[in-house]
Amino acid sequence: MQVKQALVPEIDGYGLTTAQIIYRVPDHLKLLQEFVWQDYDLFPQFPGLNRFLAFWEEKLDGPLHSVTVAHALLVRPAELELLRGGYRLN
């Protein structure tokens, strides 16, 4: 039953979200550092990512420079291809 419960968020529109977060190093503001965040999140609102970025701005010292987001639905309709031929195995 745990597998069925694990699929519920994906069926509800959640998918794997990856964010590339570029921020300034607190002691050397001319230097940029990269952080990669990844979690299941809801497109296009991204409530989980927005909570994380709000936490970042409130609690962490490195000011954000830019955020690039990629999102992929993991559960989607099957993709079918027609075959023009076939082989028979005995």
C-alpha positions as CSV (number, residue, x, y, z in Angstrom):
1,M,0.0,0.0,0.0
2,Q,2.9,2.4,0.5
3,V,3.6,2.4,-3.3
4,K,0.0,3.5,-4.0
5,Q,0.3,6.3,-1.4
6,A,3.6,7.4,-3.0
7,L,1.9,7.9,-6.4
8,V,-0.8,10.2,-5.1
9,P,1.2,13.4,-5.2
10,E,2.4,12.6,-8.7
11,I,-1.1,12.0,-9.9
12,D,-2.2,15.3,-8.3
13,G,0.2,17.2,-10.6
14,Y,3.4,17.1,-8.6
15,G,6.6,16.4,-10.3
16,L,10.3,16.4,-9.8
17,T,11.5,20.0,-9.5
18,T,15.2,21.0,-9.7
19,A,16.3,24.5,-8.9
20,Q,19.8,25.9,-9.6
21,I,20.3,28.6,-7.1
22,I,23.2,31.0,-7.6
23,Y,24.1,33.1,-4.6
24,R,26.8,35.5,-3.5
25,V,29.4,34.4,-1.0
26,P,28.7,36.4,2.2
27,D,32.3,37.4,2.9
28,H,33.2,38.1,-0.8
29,L,30.1,39.4,-2.6
30,K,31.8,39.5,-6.0
31,L,32.1,35.7,-5.9
32,L,29.1,33.4,-6.9
33,Q,28.4,30.0,-5.5
34,E,25.9,27.3,-6.8
35,F,23.4,25.3,-4.8
36,V,21.1,22.7,-6.3
37,W,17.7,22.1,-4.7
38,Q,15.5,19.1,-5.7
39,D,12.1,17.9,-4.4
40,Y,8.6,17.0,-5.6
41,D,6.7,20.2,-6.2
42,L,3.5,21.5,-7.8
43,F,3.8,23.3,-11.2
44,P,3.5,26.3,-11.8
45,Q,3.0,27.6,-8.2
46,F,6.1,25.8,-6.7
47,P,5.0,26.1,-3.1
48,G,7.9,24.0,-1.7
49,L,10.5,26.0,-3.6
50,N,9.0,29.3,-2.6
51,R,9.0,28.2,1.1
52,F,12.7,27.2,0.7
53,L,13.6,30.5,-1.0
54,A,11.8,32.5,1.7
55,F,13.7,30.5,4.4
56,W,17.0,31.3,2.5
57,E,16.3,35.0,2.4
58,E,15.3,35.1,6.1
59,K,17.9,32.8,7.7
60,L,21.0,32.6,5.4
61,D,23.6,35.2,4.8
62,G,24.4,34.7,1.1
63,P,22.1,37.0,-1.0
64,L,20.4,35.3,-4.0
65,H,21.7,36.1,-7.5
66,S,19.5,34.0,-9.7
67,V,17.3,30.9,-9.6
68,T,16.7,28.6,-12.6
69,V,13.9,26.0,-12.3
70,A,13.3,22.7,-14.2
71,H,10.2,20.6,-13.7
72,A,9.2,17.2,-15.1
73,L,6.0,15.3,-14.5
74,L,6.9,11.7,-13.8
75,V,3.5,10.2,-14.4
76,R,2.1,11.0,-17.8
77,P,0.2,9.2,-20.6
78,A,2.1,6.4,-22.3
79,E,3.9,7.2,-25.5
80,L,3.2,4.7,-28.2
81,E,5.0,4.1,-31.5
82,L,3.6,2.1,-34.4
83,L,5.9,-0.6,-35.7
84,R,6.1,-1.3,-39.4
85,G,7.4,-4.8,-39.0
86,G,8.1,-7.5,-36.4
87,Y,10.1,-10.6,-35.7
88,R,8.8,-13.9,-34.3
89,L,10.9,-15.6,-31.7
90,N,10.4,-19.4,-31.2
